[in-house]
Amino acid sequence: MHVDDLAARYDAAFALCHDHFEGVLADEPWIQAVEFEAEIPRWYVRFGCDGRDAATIYFDLHQRSLHYELYFLPHPPGDPTALYRFLLERNHTLYGARFSLGPDGDVYLAGRVALEHLDRDELDRIVGVLYESTERWFQAVVRLAYGPLRT
């Protein structure tokens, strides 16, 4: 692909992300905040959850792809075998994202999409998958990682 084509695709993706995150998505009542860090460039999309106070999706725009991740859970203590099995089983059915471990063992939901496949519908799908996965599985993951809540 020619450098000018890459630049044009990047510029179009930047405009799409800017308009969608800072316009359409920011107006949704379940979105708590949308911020932009120009130096990276990175958007932070923070939403409220039933199972936790909030979660933030980090969207990093690269030359050929949009990377995204959501910090899900700190490194679990003890033997995480049952937790990792649970997460791997969820990966089997997830669309456009996967559970992964960061360098310190923290759990993330992450993914990427090539810029040529990026449009409003794909941005909505990404946000929807990360939101729905957090709502559906956060409490179960906490129980597996830390045991039942004690009252």
Stockholm file with secondary structure:
# STOCKHOLM 1.0

chainA/1-151         MHVDDLAARYDAAFALCHDHFEGVLADEPWIQAVEFEAEIPRWYVRFGCDGRDAATIYFDLHQRSLHYELYFLPHPPGDPTALYRFLLERNHTLYGARFSLGPDGDVYLAGRVALEHLDRDELDRIVGVLYESTERWFQAVVRLAYGPLRT
#=GR chainA/1-151 SS CCHHHHHHHHHHHHHHHHHIIIIIGGGSTTEEEEEEETTTTEEEEEEECSSSSEEEEEEEECSSEEEEEEEEECCCSSCCHHHHHHHHHHHTTCSSCEEEECTTSCEEEEEEEEGGGCCHHHHHHHHHHHHHHHHHHHHHHHHHHHCSCCC
#=GC SS_cons         CCHHHHHHHHHHHHHHHHHIIIIIGGGSTTEEEEEEETTTTEEEEEEECSSSSEEEEEEEECSSEEEEEEEEECCCSSCCHHHHHHHHHHHTTCSSCEEEECTTSCEEEEEEEEGGGCCHHHHHHHHHHHHHHHHHHHHHHHHHHHCSCCC
//
